[in-house]
Amino acid sequence: MGRIIAAAFATFCLAACGALPDAEPDALPLAEDTSGARAISGDRFTLEIEGEVADVRLAGIRAPRSGPSAELALARLQALLDEAGGNLVLTPAGPGRNRYGALLVTATRGDGSTLQEILVGEGLAAVDSHGDNTAHTARLLVLEEEARLAGLGAWGLRDLLVHSTDPNALAPWLDSVQIVEGRVISTGQARDGRIYLNFGTDWRTDFTVQVMRRDQRRFEAQGIDLRALEGAVVRVRGWMYAENGPMISLNHPEALELVDAPEAARLPGR
């Protein structure tokens, strides 16, 4: 039978349940059998754990929420769960639970492949990168690009998109997780230390990326000089909201991909 790795899950479950810190980790078995899992979307399923139905989320990916691809992803996840039967290992990811209380997991089959890799590789989910869960992001990004370039699944049906930086075109997608690609026109730094990547000539209305000062060390550790990205074509992903035009805030380097190296700005008359 597939087993959730109880020792790893115990840390966040003990905290959530208010158990004593010196409790034995393996004294909290969470599931013996994963064969009863039922998909409720392309990246979520339910599973009975200790007599209660738990909401489980596949960490690091996001399936389409609407359009024909949403149903395709749901059906494919259910098929994968059925194929795995009890031979599915769930390990905790990131903080262990999301803000809605769902368990965040990496789901691994007996052959070593993960459900995340399969769904992204088939174009039925996009990478949903978070700073507290980046162990598999690089691999998933490669699979996502291959699926996108091949027009597989939701990419071909255009239920998953990489947007341009046109602020008018981005407006309908505000207050949601999106992927945006374009050339950095300029960079700047505010008095409080935050760095801005500007994708237009009017920062009051154009698409912008910001990185708070507290998060910049993570980029520096990966050898990314944010101020040197002027002229570069980049692809960013995250929650897009309205602040002087559409904006995405990045807090970890895996959410930024360098598509094309910086080019020198061509100034008028030169």
C-alpha positions as CSV (number, residue, x, y, z in Angstrom):
1,M,0.0,0.0,0.0
2,G,1.1,3.5,-0.6
3,R,1.9,5.4,2.5
4,I,2.1,9.1,3.3
5,I,5.5,9.6,5.0
6,A,4.2,10.2,8.5
7,A,7.4,11.4,10.1
8,A,7.7,14.3,7.6
9,F,4.0,15.2,7.9
10,A,4.1,15.0,11.7
11,T,5.9,18.3,12.2
12,F,3.2,20.5,10.7
13,C,0.3,18.3,11.9
14,L,1.5,18.4,15.5
15,A,1.7,22.1,15.4
16,A,-1.7,22.4,13.8
17,C,-3.3,20.1,16.3
18,G,-1.5,21.6,19.3
19,A,0.2,18.4,20.2
20,L,3.1,18.2,22.6
21,P,6.4,18.9,20.9
22,D,8.0,15.8,22.3
23,A,5.4,13.5,20.8
24,E,6.8,10.7,18.7
25,P,6.6,11.7,15.0
26,D,5.8,8.2,13.7
27,A,3.0,8.0,16.3
28,L,0.8,10.0,13.9
29,P,0.0,7.7,11.0
30,L,-1.9,9.8,8.5
31,A,-2.9,7.3,5.8
32,E,-2.3,3.7,5.1
33,D,-3.9,3.5,1.7
34,T,-4.1,6.2,-1.0
35,S,-6.3,4.1,-3.4
36,G,-9.4,6.0,-2.5
37,A,-8.2,9.4,-3.7
38,R,-10.7,11.4,-5.7
39,A,-9.8,14.3,-7.9
40,I,-11.8,17.5,-7.4
41,S,-9.8,19.6,-9.9
42,G,-6.7,19.2,-12.1
43,D,-4.4,19.8,-9.1
44,R,-6.5,18.8,-6.0
45,F,-7.9,15.6,-4.7
46,T,-9.5,14.3,-1.5
47,L,-8.2,11.4,0.6
48,E,-9.5,9.7,3.7
49,I,-7.0,10.2,6.5
50,E,-7.7,8.8,10.0
51,G,-11.4,8.5,9.2
52,E,-11.7,12.1,7.9
53,V,-11.7,13.4,4.3
54,A,-8.7,15.6,3.7
55,D,-8.2,18.1,0.9
56,V,-4.9,17.6,-0.8
57,R,-3.2,20.0,-3.2
58,L,-0.4,19.1,-5.6
59,A,2.3,21.7,-4.7
60,G,4.1,23.7,-7.3
61,I,1.6,23.5,-10.1
62,R,-1.7,25.1,-11.1
63,A,-4.2,23.5,-13.4
64,P,-6.7,25.6,-15.4
65,R,-9.7,26.8,-13.4
66,S,-12.0,27.2,-16.4
67,G,-12.4,26.3,-20.1
68,P,-12.3,22.8,-21.6
69,S,-8.8,22.1,-20.2
70,A,-10.1,22.3,-16.6
71,E,-12.2,19.2,-17.3
72,L,-9.4,17.5,-19.1
73,A,-7.0,18.1,-16.2
74,L,-9.5,16.8,-13.7
75,A,-10.1,13.6,-15.7
76,R,-6.4,13.1,-16.2
77,L,-5.6,13.5,-12.5
78,Q,-8.3,11.0,-11.6
79,A,-6.9,8.6,-14.1
80,L,-3.4,9.0,-12.6
81,L,-4.7,8.4,-9.1
82,D,-6.6,5.3,-10.3
83,E,-3.5,3.9,-12.1
84,A,-1.3,4.5,-9.0
85,G,-3.9,2.8,-6.7
86,G,-2.3,2.4,-3.3
87,N,1.2,2.7,-4.7
88,L,1.4,6.5,-4.3
89,V,3.7,8.3,-1.9
90,L,2.8,11.7,-0.7
91,T,5.4,13.9,0.9
92,P,4.9,17.4,2.4
93,A,5.9,20.4,0.4
94,G,6.5,24.0,1.5
95,P,4.7,25.0,4.7
96,G,2.7,21.7,4.7
97,R,-0.7,23.4,4.3
98,N,-2.0,26.3,2.3
99,R,-4.1,29.2,3.6
100,Y,-7.2,27.1,3.1
101,G,-6.0,24.2,5.2
102,A,-5.3,21.8,2.3
103,L,-2.3,19.5,2.6
104,L,0.5,20.5,0.2
105,V,2.2,17.5,-1.2
106,T,4.5,16.0,-3.9
107,A,2.8,12.9,-5.2
108,T,5.3,10.2,-6.3
109,R,4.4,7.0,-8.2
110,G,6.1,3.7,-7.9
111,D,8.2,4.4,-10.9
112,G,9.6,7.5,-9.3
113,S,7.7,10.0,-11.5
114,T,5.5,12.6,-9.8
115,L,2.0,13.6,-10.7
116,Q,3.2,17.1,-11.0
117,E,5.7,16.2,-13.7
118,I,3.1,14.3,-15.7
119,L,0.5,17.0,-15.6
120,V,2.9,19.7,-16.5
121,G,4.6,17.6,-19.2
122,E,1.3,16.9,-20.8
123,G,0.4,20.6,-20.8
124,L,-2.5,20.2,-18.3
125,A,-0.9,22.4,-15.6
126,A,1.6,25.3,-15.4
127,V,4.3,25.8,-12.8
128,D,3.1,27.7,-9.8
129,S,6.3,28.7,-8.1
130,H,6.5,29.6,-4.4
131,G,9.6,30.6,-2.5
132,D,9.1,28.0,0.2
133,N,8.8,25.1,-2.3
134,T,11.4,25.2,-5.1
135,A,13.1,21.8,-4.9
136,H,11.3,20.6,-8.2
137,T,10.8,24.0,-9.9
138,A,13.7,23.8,-12.3
139,R,12.6,20.4,-13.6
140,L,9.0,21.5,-13.9
141,L,9.9,24.7,-15.8
142,V,11.7,22.6,-18.4
143,L,8.7,20.3,-18.8
144,E,6.4,23.3,-19.0
145,E,8.3,25.0,-21.8
146,E,8.4,21.8,-23.8
147,A,4.7,21.4,-23.5
148,R,4.0,25.0,-24.3
149,L,6.2,25.0,-27.4
150,A,4.6,21.8,-28.6
151,G,1.1,23.3,-28.0
152,L,0.1,20.4,-25.7
153,G,-3.1,20.3,-23.7
154,A,-4.2,23.6,-22.2
155,W,-1.5,25.5,-24.1
156,G,-3.0,24.4,-27.4
157,L,-6.5,25.2,-26.2
158,R,-5.2,28.6,-24.8
159,D,-6.5,27.9,-21.4
160,L,-2.9,28.5,-20.2
161,L,-1.2,31.6,-21.6
162,V,2.1,33.5,-21.5
163,H,0.9,37.2,-21.7
164,S,2.7,40.1,-23.3
165,T,3.4,43.2,-21.1
166,D,0.6,45.3,-22.7
167,P,-1.2,46.8,-19.7
168,N,-4.5,47.0,-21.5
169,A,-4.3,43.3,-22.5
170,L,-3.3,42.4,-18.9
171,A,-6.2,44.3,-17.3
172,P,-8.8,41.4,-17.5
173,W,-6.3,39.1,-15.7
174,L,-5.7,41.2,-12.6
175,D,-6.1,39.5,-9.2
176,S,-5.0,36.1,-10.5
177,V,-1.8,34.1,-10.9
178,Q,-0.4,34.8,-14.4
179,I,2.8,34.4,-16.5
180,V,4.1,37.5,-18.3
181,E,7.0,37.8,-20.7
182,G,8.6,40.9,-22.2
183,R,11.7,43.1,-22.4
184,V,12.8,45.1,-19.4
185,I,12.9,48.8,-20.5
186,S,14.5,50.1,-17.4
187,T,15.3,49.3,-13.8
188,G,15.0,51.4,-10.7
189,Q,15.4,51.4,-7.0
190,A,13.2,53.1,-4.5
191,R,14.3,54.8,-1.3
192,D,13.1,51.8,0.7
193,G,15.4,49.6,-1.3
194,R,12.9,47.8,-3.4
195,I,13.9,47.2,-7.0
196,Y,11.6,47.7,-10.0
197,L,11.7,46.2,-13.4
198,N,9.8,48.5,-15.8
199,F,8.4,47.1,-19.0
200,G,7.3,50.4,-20.4
201,T,8.2,54.1,-20.5
202,D,5.4,55.2,-18.0
203,W,5.8,53.4,-14.7
204,R,2.4,54.8,-13.6
205,T,0.5,52.7,-16.0
206,D,2.8,50.0,-17.5
207,F,3.4,46.5,-16.3
208,T,6.0,46.4,-13.6
209,V,7.8,43.8,-11.5
210,Q,9.0,44.6,-8.0
211,V,11.4,42.8,-5.6
212,M,11.4,43.9,-2.0
213,R,14.7,44.6,-0.3
214,R,14.3,41.7,2.1
215,D,14.0,39.2,-0.9
216,Q,16.9,40.5,-3.0
217,R,19.5,38.3,-1.3
218,R,17.9,35.3,-2.7
219,F,18.4,36.6,-6.2
220,E,22.0,37.6,-5.4
221,A,22.7,34.1,-4.1
222,Q,21.7,32.7,-7.6
223,G,23.9,35.2,-9.3
224,I,21.1,37.4,-10.5
225,D,21.8,41.1,-10.6
226,L,18.3,42.6,-10.9
227,R,19.6,46.1,-11.7
228,A,21.5,44.7,-14.7
229,L,18.4,43.2,-16.4
230,E,17.7,46.4,-18.4
231,G,17.3,45.2,-22.0
232,A,16.7,41.6,-21.1
233,V,13.7,39.6,-22.1
234,V,12.3,37.8,-19.0
235,R,9.4,35.6,-18.1
236,V,7.9,36.1,-14.6
237,R,5.0,34.4,-12.9
238,G,3.0,35.2,-9.8
239,W,-0.1,37.0,-8.5
240,M,-0.8,40.0,-10.7
241,Y,-2.5,43.0,-9.1
242,A,-3.1,46.7,-9.8
243,E,-0.5,49.1,-8.5
244,N,0.4,51.9,-10.9
245,G,-0.6,49.5,-13.7
246,P,-0.4,45.7,-13.6
247,M,2.3,44.5,-11.2
248,I,3.8,41.2,-10.0
249,S,6.0,41.0,-6.8
250,L,8.7,38.4,-6.9
251,N,10.2,37.0,-3.7
252,H,12.3,34.2,-5.1
253,P,14.5,33.8,-8.2
254,E,12.8,30.7,-9.6
255,A,9.8,32.9,-10.5
256,L,12.0,34.8,-13.0
257,E,13.3,33.2,-16.2
258,L,15.9,34.9,-18.4
259,V,14.6,34.4,-21.9
260,D,17.2,36.6,-23.7
261,A,20.3,38.3,-22.5
262,P,20.2,42.1,-22.0
263,E,20.8,44.3,-25.0
264,A,22.2,47.8,-25.0
265,A,19.5,50.4,-25.2
266,R,19.2,52.1,-28.6
267,L,18.9,55.8,-27.8
268,P,17.4,58.2,-30.4
269,G,20.0,59.7,-32.7
270,R,22.6,57.1,-32.1
